[in-house]
Amino acid sequence: VQLVESGGGLVQPGGSLMLSCVASGFTISNYVMSWYRQVPGKERDLAAVITSAGGLTNYASSVKGRFTISRDNAKNMVYLQMNSLKAEDTAVYYCRAQWGRSAYWGQGTQVTVSS
């Protein structure tokens, strides 16, 4: 069972990035998928979440209107489109899959927003 994130990197303020997360060893179709982010010395915070069928999404107030979470159950993938990036979006971004008592985390991908 594995979640692998990709797509992080260095971007200037105002720029965009798309993060991807691919699952292996299980199918995500029953799982609520989410993106969390964490900066050193702080707790890991929820950025965005999407229900198993993709019908409902929710976002942290700090990213609402700028980030979009989506999923492709056929490809076993979840995405996070990040627009209008700000310096305060700099963090390690983690993918999470949760269904009942089962929860899996990826290893994280670094996003750095800096000029």
N, CA, C and O atoms as a GROMACS GRO file, in nm:
protein
  460
    1VAL      N    1   0.086  -0.119   0.000
    1VAL     CA    2   0.000   0.000   0.000
    1VAL      C    3   0.089   0.123   0.000
    1VAL      O    4   0.178   0.138   0.084
    2GLN      N    5   0.064   0.211  -0.095
    2GLN     CA    6   0.152   0.327  -0.106
    2GLN      C    7   0.079   0.443  -0.170
    2GLN      O    8  -0.004   0.424  -0.259
    3LEU      N    9   0.111   0.564  -0.123
    3LEU     CA   10   0.069   0.687  -0.188
    3LEU      C   11   0.195   0.764  -0.223
    3LEU      O   12   0.283   0.781  -0.138
    4VAL      N   13   0.205   0.810  -0.346
    4VAL     CA   14   0.324   0.882  -0.389
    4VAL      C   15   0.281   1.014  -0.450
    4VAL      O   16   0.208   1.019  -0.548
    5GLU      N   17   0.329   1.123  -0.388
    5GLU     CA   18   0.299   1.257  -0.438
    5GLU      C   19   0.408   1.302  -0.535
    5GLU      O   20   0.522   1.256  -0.528
    6SER      N   21   0.371   1.389  -0.624
    6SER     CA   22   0.465   1.451  -0.716
    6SER      C   23   0.412   1.587  -0.758
    6SER      O   24   0.296   1.620  -0.734
    7GLY      N   25   0.499   1.666  -0.821
    7GLY     CA   26   0.457   1.794  -0.875
    7GLY      C   27   0.500   1.914  -0.794
    7GLY      O   28   0.478   2.028  -0.836
    8GLY      N   29   0.561   1.892  -0.678
    8GLY     CA   30   0.608   2.003  -0.600
    8GLY      C   31   0.729   2.069  -0.663
    8GLY      O   32   0.786   2.019  -0.760
    9GLY      N   33   0.768   2.182  -0.606
    9GLY     CA   34   0.884   2.253  -0.658
    9GLY      C   35   0.887   2.397  -0.613
    9GLY      O   36   0.816   2.436  -0.521
   10LEU      N   37   0.968   2.474  -0.681
   10LEU     CA   38   0.984   2.616  -0.652
   10LEU      C   39   0.902   2.696  -0.753
   10LEU      O   40   0.913   2.674  -0.874
   11VAL      N   41   0.822   2.787  -0.705
   11VAL     CA   42   0.739   2.870  -0.792
   11VAL      C   43   0.736   3.012  -0.736
   11VAL      O   44   0.745   3.032  -0.615
   12GLN      N   45   0.723   3.109  -0.825
   12GLN     CA   46   0.716   3.248  -0.781
   12GLN      C   47   0.577   3.280  -0.728
   12GLN      O   48   0.479   3.216  -0.765
   13PRO      N   49   0.568   3.379  -0.642
   13PRO     CA   50   0.436   3.423  -0.595
   13PRO      C   51   0.346   3.457  -0.713
   13PRO      O   52   0.388   3.520  -0.810
   14GLY      N   53   0.220   3.414  -0.702
   14GLY     CA   54   0.126   3.435  -0.811
   14GLY      C   55   0.123   3.322  -0.912
   14GLY      O   56   0.036   3.318  -0.998
   15GLY      N   57   0.218   3.231  -0.902
   15GLY     CA   58   0.226   3.120  -0.995
   15GLY      C   59   0.134   3.005  -0.959
   15GLY      O   60   0.057   3.013  -0.863
   16SER      N   61   0.145   2.898  -1.037
   16SER     CA   62   0.059   2.780  -1.020
   16SER      C   63   0.142   2.653  -1.018
   16SER      O   64   0.250   2.645  -1.077
   17LEU      N   65   0.089   2.555  -0.950
   17LEU     CA   66   0.144   2.420  -0.950
   17LEU      C   67   0.029   2.322  -0.942
   17LEU      O   68  -0.076   2.351  -0.885
   18MET      N   69   0.050   2.203  -1.001
   18MET     CA   70  -0.046   2.096  -0.982
   18MET      C   71   0.025   1.978  -0.916
   18MET      O   72   0.123   1.926  -0.969
   19LEU      N   73  -0.025   1.939  -0.802
   19LEU     CA   74   0.026   1.822  -0.733
   19LEU      C   75  -0.055   1.699  -0.775
   19LEU      O   76  -0.176   1.708  -0.799
   20SER      N   77   0.013   1.586  -0.783
   20SER     CA   78  -0.053   1.460  -0.813
   20SER      C   79  -0.020   1.359  -0.704
   20SER      O   80   0.085   1.366  -0.641
   21CYS      N   81  -0.111   1.268  -0.684
   21CYS     CA   82  -0.090   1.159  -0.587
   21CYS      C   83  -0.144   1.032  -0.650
   21CYS      O   84  -0.261   1.024  -0.687
   22VAL      N   85  -0.059   0.933  -0.662
   22VAL     CA   86  -0.100   0.805  -0.718
   22VAL      C   87  -0.096   0.699  -0.609
   22VAL      O   88  -0.002   0.691  -0.531
   23ALA      N   89  -0.201   0.619  -0.606
   23ALA     CA   90  -0.211   0.511  -0.508
   23ALA      C   91  -0.175   0.378  -0.572
   23ALA      O   92  -0.205   0.354  -0.689
   24SER      N   93  -0.110   0.294  -0.496
   24SER     CA   94  -0.081   0.157  -0.540
   24SER      C   95  -0.108   0.062  -0.425
   24SER      O   96  -0.092   0.098  -0.308
   25GLY      N   97  -0.147  -0.059  -0.459
   25GLY     CA   98  -0.175  -0.159  -0.357
   25GLY      C   99  -0.318  -0.155  -0.305
   25GLY      O  100  -0.357  -0.242  -0.227
   26PHE      N  101  -0.396  -0.058  -0.346
   26PHE     CA  102  -0.536  -0.050  -0.311
   26PHE      C  103  -0.603   0.043  -0.411
   26PHE      O  104  -0.536   0.118  -0.482
   27THR      N  105  -0.734   0.039  -0.416
   27THR     CA  106  -0.809   0.129  -0.504
   27THR      C  107  -0.872   0.239  -0.420
   27THR      O  108  -0.925   0.214  -0.312
   28ILE      N  109  -0.865   0.361  -0.470
   28ILE     CA  110  -0.907   0.475  -0.390
   28ILE      C  111  -1.057   0.501  -0.398
   28ILE      O  112  -1.107   0.592  -0.331
   29SER      N  113  -1.130   0.425  -0.478
   29SER     CA  114  -1.269   0.459  -0.508
   29SER      C  115  -1.356   0.470  -0.383
   29SER      O  116  -1.451   0.549  -0.382
   30ASN      N  117  -1.326   0.394  -0.278
   30ASN     CA  118  -1.406   0.403  -0.156
   30ASN      C  119  -1.352   0.502  -0.055
   30ASN      O  120  -1.414   0.526   0.049
   31TYR      N  121  -1.237   0.560  -0.085
   31TYR     CA  122  -1.165   0.641   0.012
   31TYR      C  123  -1.195   0.789  -0.004
   31TYR      O  124  -1.206   0.841  -0.115
   32VAL      N  125  -1.208   0.856   0.110
   32VAL     CA  126  -1.203   1.001   0.111
   32VAL      C  127  -1.056   1.040   0.094
   32VAL      O  128  -0.969   0.992   0.166
   33MET      N  129  -1.032   1.127  -0.001
   33MET     CA  130  -0.895   1.168  -0.030
   33MET      C  131  -0.876   1.314   0.011
   33MET      O  132  -0.966   1.397  -0.004
   34SER      N  133  -0.760   1.343   0.062
   34SER     CA  134  -0.734   1.479   0.108
   34SER      C  135  -0.588   1.517   0.088
   34SER      O  136  -0.501   1.431   0.072
   35TRP      N  137  -0.565   1.645   0.091
   35TRP     CA  138  -0.431   1.703   0.089
   35TRP      C  139  -0.412   1.780   0.219
   35TRP      O  140  -0.496   1.862   0.258
   36TYR      N  141  -0.302   1.752   0.285
   36TYR     CA  142  -0.260   1.824   0.404
   36TYR      C  143  -0.130   1.896   0.372
   36TYR      O  144  -0.061   1.864   0.275
   37ARG      N  145  -0.096   1.992   0.457
   37ARG     CA  146   0.032   2.057   0.442
   37ARG      C  147   0.090   2.086   0.580
   37ARG      O  148   0.019   2.102   0.679
   38GLN      N  149   0.222   2.093   0.582
   38GLN     CA  150   0.291   2.111   0.709
   38GLN      C  151   0.417   2.193   0.688
   38GLN      O  152   0.494   2.170   0.595
   39VAL      N  153   0.436   2.290   0.778
   39VAL     CA  154   0.560   2.366   0.781
   39VAL      C  155   0.638   2.324   0.905
   39VAL      O  156   0.577   2.279   1.002
   40PRO      N  157   0.768   2.338   0.905
   40PRO     CA  158   0.849   2.294   1.021
   40PRO      C  159   0.802   2.360   1.150
   40PRO      O  160   0.780   2.481   1.156
   41GLY      N  161   0.788   2.277   1.252
   41GLY     CA  162   0.750   2.328   1.384
   41GLY      C  163   0.602   2.347   1.404
   41GLY      O  164   0.558   2.389   1.511
   42LYS      N  165   0.522   2.315   1.301
   42LYS     CA  166   0.378   2.332   1.312
   42LYS      C  167   0.307   2.200   1.283
   42LYS      O  168   0.366   2.107   1.228
   43GLU      N  169   0.181   2.194   1.320
   43GLU     CA  170   0.102   2.075   1.294
   43GLU      C  171   0.068   2.063   1.146
   43GLU      O  172   0.070   2.160   1.071
   44ARG      N  173   0.038   1.940   1.108
   44ARG     CA  174  -0.007   1.914   0.972
   44ARG      C  175  -0.153   1.957   0.962
   44ARG      O  176  -0.238   1.910   1.038
   45ASP      N  177  -0.183   2.044   0.868
   45ASP     CA  178  -0.316   2.100   0.854
   45ASP      C  179  -0.383   2.055   0.726
   45ASP      O  180  -0.319   2.036   0.622
   46LEU      N  181  -0.514   2.037   0.734
   46LEU     CA  182  -0.592   2.001   0.617
   46LEU      C  183  -0.601   2.119   0.521
   46LEU      O  184  -0.634   2.230   0.561
   47ALA      N  185  -0.572   2.092   0.394
   47ALA     CA  186  -0.586   2.196   0.291
   47ALA      C  187  -0.712   2.174   0.209
   47ALA      O  188  -0.785   2.269   0.181
   48ALA      N  189  -0.738   2.049   0.170
   48ALA     CA  190  -0.853   2.021   0.085
   48ALA      C  191  -0.892   1.874   0.099
   48ALA      O  192  -0.807   1.789   0.125
   49VAL      N  193  -1.020   1.846   0.081
   49VAL     CA  194  -1.071   1.710   0.093
   49VAL      C  195  -1.177   1.688  -0.012
   49VAL      O  196  -1.248   1.780  -0.051
   50ILE      N  197  -1.186   1.562  -0.060
   50ILE     CA  198  -1.286   1.528  -0.160
   50ILE      C  199  -1.345   1.391  -0.125
   50ILE      O  200  -1.273   1.300  -0.085
   51THR      N  201  -1.476   1.380  -0.138
   51THR     CA  202  -1.543   1.254  -0.104
   51THR      C  203  -1.513   1.146  -0.208
   51THR      O  204  -1.456   1.172  -0.314
   52SER      N  205  -1.551   1.024  -0.175
   52SER     CA  206  -1.510   0.909  -0.256
   52SER      C  207  -1.558   0.919  -0.400
   52SER      O  208  -1.484   0.885  -0.492
   53ALA      N  209  -1.679   0.964  -0.420
   53ALA     CA  210  -1.732   0.978  -0.555
   53ALA      C  211  -1.699   1.112  -0.618
   53ALA      O  212  -1.727   1.136  -0.735
   54GLY      N  213  -1.638   1.198  -0.539
   54GLY     CA  214  -1.597   1.327  -0.591
   54GLY      C  215  -1.706   1.432  -0.592
   54GLY      O  216  -1.688   1.540  -0.648
   55GLY      N  217  -1.818   1.400  -0.531
   55GLY     CA  218  -1.928   1.493  -0.538
   55GLY      C  219  -1.916   1.612  -0.444
   55GLY      O  220  -1.977   1.716  -0.468
   56LEU      N  221  -1.839   1.596  -0.339
   56LEU     CA  222  -1.827   1.704  -0.241
   56LEU      C  223  -1.680   1.733  -0.215
   56LEU      O  224  -1.597   1.643  -0.206
   57THR      N  225  -1.650   1.861  -0.204
   57THR     CA  226  -1.516   1.906  -0.170
   57THR      C  227  -1.525   2.008  -0.058
   57THR      O  228  -1.628   2.072  -0.037
   58ASN      N  229  -1.414   2.023   0.013
   58ASN     CA  230  -1.408   2.125   0.116
   58ASN      C  231  -1.264   2.173   0.125
   58ASN      O  232  -1.169   2.099   0.098
   59TYR      N  233  -1.250   2.300   0.163
   59TYR     CA  234  -1.117   2.362   0.163
   59TYR      C  235  -1.094   2.442   0.290
   59TYR      O  236  -1.187   2.494   0.352
   60ALA      N  237  -0.968   2.449   0.328
   60ALA     CA  238  -0.931   2.542   0.434
   60ALA      C  239  -0.959   2.683   0.385
   60ALA      O  240  -0.945   2.712   0.266
   61SER      N  241  -0.997   2.770   0.475
   61SER     CA  242  -1.031   2.907   0.436
   61SER      C  243  -0.914   2.978   0.370
   61SER      O  244  -0.932   3.066   0.286
   62SER      N  245  -0.792   2.938   0.408
   62SER     CA  246  -0.673   3.005   0.354
   62SER      C  247  -0.647   2.972   0.208
   62SER      O  248  -0.572   3.043   0.141
   63VAL      N  249  -0.707   2.863   0.157
   63VAL     CA  250  -0.682   2.823   0.019
   63VAL      C  251  -0.807   2.828  -0.068
   63VAL      O  252  -0.799   2.812  -0.189
   64LYS      N  253  -0.922   2.851  -0.007
   64LYS     CA  254  -1.048   2.850  -0.081
   64LYS      C  255  -1.045   2.955  -0.191
   64LYS      O  256  -1.006   3.070  -0.169
   65GLY      N  257  -1.088   2.913  -0.310
   65GLY     CA  258  -1.088   3.004  -0.424
   65GLY      C  259  -0.959   3.002  -0.503
   65GLY      O  260  -0.953   3.055  -0.614
   66ARG      N  261  -0.855   2.941  -0.446
   66ARG     CA  262  -0.724   2.933  -0.516
   66ARG      C  263  -0.685   2.789  -0.547
   66ARG      O  264  -0.620   2.762  -0.648
   67PHE      N  265  -0.724   2.696  -0.461
   67PHE     CA  266  -0.688   2.556  -0.478
   67PHE      C  267  -0.812   2.477  -0.522
   67PHE      O  268  -0.924   2.510  -0.484
   68THR      N  269  -0.789   2.373  -0.602
   68THR     CA  270  -0.895   2.284  -0.644
   68THR      C  271  -0.848   2.140  -0.632
   68THR      O  272  -0.746   2.102  -0.688
   69ILE      N  273  -0.924   2.061  -0.557
   69ILE     CA  274  -0.893   1.919  -0.543
   69ILE      C  275  -0.981   1.842  -0.639
   69ILE      O  276  -1.098   1.874  -0.658
   70SER      N  277  -0.925   1.739  -0.700
   70SER     CA  278  -1.002   1.655  -0.790
   70SER      C  279  -0.946   1.512  -0.783
   70SER      O  280  -0.839   1.488  -0.727
   71ARG      N  281  -1.022   1.420  -0.841
   71ARG     CA  282  -0.977   1.281  -0.837
   71ARG      C  283  -1.016   1.210  -0.965
   71ARG      O  284  -1.113   1.248  -1.032
   72ASP      N  285  -0.941   1.106  -0.997
   72ASP     CA  286  -0.973   1.019  -1.109
   72ASP      C  287  -0.963   0.877  -1.054
   72ASP      O  288  -0.855   0.819  -1.047
   73ASN      N  289  -1.078   0.822  -1.017
   73ASN     CA  290  -1.077   0.689  -0.955
   73ASN      C  291  -1.029   0.582  -1.053
   73ASN      O  292  -0.969   0.483  -1.012
   74ALA      N  293  -1.054   0.601  -1.180
   74ALA     CA  294  -1.010   0.503  -1.279
   74ALA      C  295  -0.858   0.496  -1.286
   74ALA      O  296  -0.801   0.390  -1.312
   75LYS      N  297  -0.792   0.610  -1.262
   75LYS     CA  298  -0.646   0.614  -1.265
   75LYS      C  299  -0.587   0.599  -1.125
   75LYS      O  300  -0.465   0.594  -1.108
   76ASN      N  301  -0.673   0.593  -1.025
   76ASN     CA  302  -0.627   0.579  -0.886
   76ASN      C  303  -0.542   0.698  -0.842
   76ASN      O  304  -0.441   0.685  -0.774
   77MET      N  305  -0.589   0.817  -0.885
   77MET     CA  306  -0.512   0.938  -0.860
   77MET      C  307  -0.598   1.049  -0.804
   77MET      O  308  -0.719   1.054  -0.826
   78VAL      N  309  -0.533   1.138  -0.730
   78VAL     CA  310  -0.596   1.260  -0.680
   78VAL      C  311  -0.501   1.375  -0.710
   78VAL      O  312  -0.379   1.358  -0.713
   79TYR      N  313  -0.559   1.491  -0.731
   79TYR     CA  314  -0.482   1.608  -0.774
   79TYR      C  315  -0.514   1.727  -0.685
   79TYR      O  316  -0.618   1.734  -0.621
   80LEU      N  317  -0.420   1.821  -0.683
   80LEU     CA  318  -0.443   1.950  -0.619
   80LEU      C  319  -0.388   2.058  -0.710
   80LEU      O  320  -0.266   2.075  -0.723
   81GLN      N  321  -0.479   2.132  -0.774
   81GLN     CA  322  -0.439   2.245  -0.856
   81GLN      C  323  -0.428   2.367  -0.766
   81GLN      O  324  -0.524   2.404  -0.698
   82MET      N  325  -0.313   2.428  -0.767
   82MET     CA  326  -0.287   2.542  -0.679
   82MET      C  327  -0.256   2.664  -0.765
   82MET      O  328  -0.158   2.665  -0.840
   83ASN      N  329  -0.339   2.766  -0.755
   83ASN     CA  330  -0.322   2.890  -0.830
   83ASN      C  331  -0.299   3.006  -0.735
   83ASN      O  332  -0.323   2.997  -0.615
   84SER      N  333  -0.251   3.116  -0.791
   84SER     CA  334  -0.228   3.238  -0.712
   84SER      C  335  -0.152   3.208  -0.585
   84SER      O  336  -0.189   3.252  -0.476
   85LEU      N  337  -0.045   3.135  -0.600
   85LEU     CA  338   0.031   3.090  -0.484
   85LEU      C  339   0.095   3.207  -0.410
   85LEU      O  340   0.138   3.306  -0.469
   86LYS      N  341   0.100   3.190  -0.278
   86LYS     CA  342   0.156   3.291  -0.190
   86LYS      C  343   0.273   3.230  -0.112
   86LYS      O  344   0.287   3.108  -0.103
   87ALA      N  345   0.356   3.315  -0.057
   87ALA     CA  346   0.470   3.267   0.021
   87ALA      C  347   0.424   3.177   0.136
   87ALA      O  348   0.491   3.081   0.172
   88GLU      N  349   0.309   3.211   0.193
   88GLU     CA  350   0.259   3.134   0.307
   88GLU      C  351   0.205   2.996   0.267
   88GLU      O  352   0.168   2.917   0.354
   89ASP      N  353   0.200   2.968   0.138
   89ASP     CA  354   0.164   2.832   0.093
   89ASP      C  355   0.285   2.738   0.096
   89ASP      O  356   0.270   2.617   0.075
   90THR      N  357   0.401   2.792   0.122
   90THR     CA  358   0.521   2.709   0.130
   90THR      C  359   0.507   2.605   0.241
   90THR      O  360   0.482   2.639   0.356
   91ALA      N  361   0.523   2.479   0.205
   91ALA     CA  362   0.503   2.368   0.300
   91ALA      C  363   0.535   2.237   0.230
   91ALA      O  364   0.557   2.233   0.109
   92VAL      N  365   0.539   2.132   0.309
   92VAL     CA  366   0.538   1.997   0.253
   92VAL      C  367   0.391   1.956   0.242
   92VAL      O  368   0.315   1.966   0.338
   93TYR      N  369   0.354   1.910   0.125
   93TYR     CA  370   0.216   1.871   0.099
   93TYR      C  371   0.206   1.718   0.098
   93TYR      O  372   0.283   1.649   0.032
   94TYR      N  373   0.107   1.668   0.173
   94TYR     CA  374   0.088   1.525   0.189
   94TYR      C  375  -0.050   1.484   0.136
   94TYR      O  376  -0.149   1.553   0.154
   95CYS      N  377  -0.051   1.371   0.072
   95CYS     CA  378  -0.175   1.307   0.027
   95CYS      C  379  -0.219   1.208   0.134
   95CYS      O  380  -0.136   1.138   0.193
   96ARG      N  381  -0.349   1.201   0.157
   96ARG     CA  382  -0.402   1.108   0.256
   96ARG      C  383  -0.525   1.039   0.200
   96ARG      O  384  -0.608   1.100   0.132
   97ALA      N  385  -0.535   0.909   0.229
   97ALA     CA  386  -0.652   0.829   0.193
   97ALA      C  387  -0.713   0.775   0.321
   97ALA      O  388  -0.641   0.721   0.406
   98GLN      N  389  -0.843   0.789   0.337
   98GLN     CA  390  -0.909   0.743   0.459
   98GLN      C  391  -1.041   0.676   0.426
   98GLN      O  392  -1.121   0.728   0.348
   99TRP      N  393  -1.062   0.559   0.487
   99TRP     CA  394  -1.188   0.485   0.472
   99TRP      C  395  -1.210   0.406   0.600
   99TRP      O  396  -1.137   0.310   0.628
  100GLY      N  397  -1.310   0.444   0.676
  100GLY     CA  398  -1.331   0.381   0.805
  100GLY      C  399  -1.208   0.402   0.892
  100GLY      O  400  -1.164   0.514   0.914
  101ARG      N  401  -1.153   0.292   0.942
  101ARG     CA  402  -1.036   0.300   1.028
  101ARG      C  403  -0.906   0.296   0.951
  101ARG      O  404  -0.798   0.311   1.008
  102SER      N  405  -0.914   0.275   0.822
  102SER     CA  406  -0.793   0.268   0.740
  102SER      C  407  -0.754   0.407   0.693
  102SER      O  408  -0.837   0.482   0.641
  103ALA      N  409  -0.628   0.441   0.712
  103ALA     CA  410  -0.578   0.569   0.665
  103ALA      C  411  -0.434   0.552   0.620
  103ALA      O  412  -0.354   0.487   0.688
  104TYR      N  413  -0.402   0.610   0.506
  104TYR     CA  414  -0.268   0.602   0.451
  104TYR      C  415  -0.219   0.741   0.416
  104TYR      O  416  -0.296   0.829   0.377
  105TRP      N  417  -0.089   0.759   0.432
  105TRP     CA  418  -0.024   0.887   0.400
  105TRP      C  419   0.085   0.865   0.296
  105TRP      O  420   0.149   0.760   0.291
  106GLY      N  421   0.105   0.966   0.214
  106GLY     CA  422   0.220   0.969   0.127
  106GLY      C  423   0.340   1.025   0.201
  106GLY      O  424   0.332   1.062   0.318
  107GLN      N  425   0.452   1.031   0.130
  107GLN     CA  426   0.576   1.077   0.191
  107GLN      C  427   0.592   1.229   0.183
  107GLN      O  428   0.680   1.286   0.248
  108GLY      N  429   0.508   1.293   0.105
  108GLY     CA  430   0.509   1.438   0.096
  108GLY      C  431   0.590   1.491  -0.021
  108GLY      O  432   0.683   1.427  -0.069
  109THR      N  433   0.552   1.610  -0.065
  109THR     CA  434   0.626   1.679  -0.170
  109THR      C  435   0.639   1.826  -0.130
  109THR      O  436   0.542   1.888  -0.084
  110GLN      N  437   0.758   1.881  -0.147
  110GLN     CA  438   0.786   2.017  -0.101
  110GLN      C  439   0.736   2.118  -0.204
  110GLN      O  440   0.763   2.106  -0.324
  111VAL      N  441   0.665   2.216  -0.156
  111VAL     CA  442   0.624   2.330  -0.238
  111VAL      C  443   0.686   2.455  -0.174
  111VAL      O  444   0.664   2.483  -0.057
  112THR      N  445   0.762   2.528  -0.253
  112THR     CA  446   0.824   2.650  -0.206
  112THR      C  447   0.782   2.765  -0.296
  112THR      O  448   0.804   2.762  -0.417
  113VAL      N  449   0.722   2.867  -0.236
  113VAL     CA  450   0.677   2.985  -0.310
  113VAL      C  451   0.768   3.101  -0.271
  113VAL      O  452   0.765   3.149  -0.158
  114SER      N  453   0.849   3.144  -0.366
  114SER     CA  454   0.948   3.246  -0.336
  114SER      C  455   0.992   3.314  -0.464
  114SER      O  456   0.997   3.253  -0.571
  115SER      N  457   1.024   3.442  -0.452
  115SER     CA  458   1.078   3.514  -0.568
  115SER      C  459   1.230   3.511  -0.566
  115SER      O  460   1.294   3.567  -0.656
   0.00000   0.00000   0.00000
